[in-house]
């Protein structure tokens, strides 16, 4: 997997999480809140949010749906962080 500089990762995350703007539709604000929550959870568990998102987005198509709970940040760290796709 390609490694990116911290600056590049932050730039990508900023594109996912633009500044709060109350002129956007409520559904977009809810989605933005979901992203912020996910990234905050990653940081709480000492996971690089960029690495987590890249790995989970690559893994989700081939991961069994009955084991989808393994892809939440806390469990992902224990199971997959040492061997990302």
Secondary structure, 3 states (H helix, E strand, C coil): CCCCCHHHHHHHHHHHCCCCCCCCCHHHHHHHHHHHHHHHHHHHCCCCHHHHHHHHHHHCCCCCHHHHHHHCHHHHHHHCHHHCC
